[in-house]
Amino acid sequence: MANTANRDTIRHPAPETFDLAHVLRTVGDPHRLRMVRLLAASGERPCTGLSDELGLPKSTGSYHLKLLREAGLTYTRQEGTVRYVSLRRDELESRFPGLVDVLLRPDAD
């Protein structure tokens, strides 16, 4: 049973380990940048809702969300069989002041 618990643990990087180059490479993809903007506008959402809104297959949406989480941009929590994702805005702002505002500007594309 211990292996199941370890497999289901969702890992998130600590804010002090966020790397600006990694964050910028991650949001350099238009789908991931749009996911960040949707999360900033609406708060926490089910993972499948983001994929559906962007018209992405579930597997592609999961891949993009994994990259956002590993870069430190998002936080994912599981409730039953549903995973919810939210933007780590406060942690990002603390580590890189002003970055989130720049990413949310319409002309940042």
N, C-alpha and C positions, 0 to 999 in steps of 0.2 A: 504493500500500500504506500510506502514512503516514496517510491518512484513516481507514482501517480501525482502525489502532492508536489514533488519537485518539478515535474513536467508541466503542471498547470500554473506554476508561479510565473507571474508577469514581471519581468525585470525592467527597471527604469534606471538610467544613469543619474548619478548624483549631480546636482547643479554645478558644483565646483569642477566637474570633469567635462562640462559642455565645451566643445571646441567650435569656435566661430566658423572656421573653414568648413567643417563637417556640416554644421547647421546650414550654411549658405549653399553648399553643394546639394543638400537634401531638398531645400525649397526651390532650387533651380529648375526642378521639374514642374511644368504647369499644373499637373493634376495635384501634386503635393502642395503647391502654393495655394491652389483653390481650396484644398481641404483645410489648410490653416485658416484661411479667410472665413470659411463656413463655420468653423469651430469658434473663431473669435466673435462672429456675429450671433451665434445661436447657443453657445455654451455646450455642455456635455450632450453627446448624441450616441445612439447605437451605431456601431461600426458599419453595419449593413446599410444604414440610412445614408451615410456619406457615399458609399459605393453606388447606391441606387440614384442619388441625386446627380452624381457625375456621369451616370450611364456606364459604369465600369463593371465588368464581371466581378463576382465576389472574390475570386482568387487574386485578381489584379488590385482590387481595393485593399485586401489584406496585406499584400506585398508593400504597397505605398504606406499604409498605416504602420507597418513594422519598421520601415525606414524612418518615419517621423518619430516614432517612439525611441528607437535606438539613438537618434541624434539628440534627443532630449526635448523635442518640440511638443510632444503630447504625452498624456498620462492615460493609461488604459486600466480599467477595472472590470472585473467579471462579477456578474450577478446571475447566478443560475447558469443558463446556457448562453446568455447574452453578454457581449462585451461592449462597454461604453468607453468612449474616448473624449478627452477634453484637452484644451490647449493649456500648456504649462506657462501661462502668461506671466505670472508673478515671478517665477524662477528665472525665466528668460530675461525679464526686465531687470531683475537684480544682477544677473551675470553680464548682460549686454544692454545697458540702458538705451532706450530708443529704438532697438531693433524691431520689436513687434510693430510699432507705429510705422516704420519704414515698409515692412512687409505688407501692411494693410492698406497702404496708399494705392489708389487705382493706377497710378502711373508707374508702379513698381514692376510691372510685367516685363 
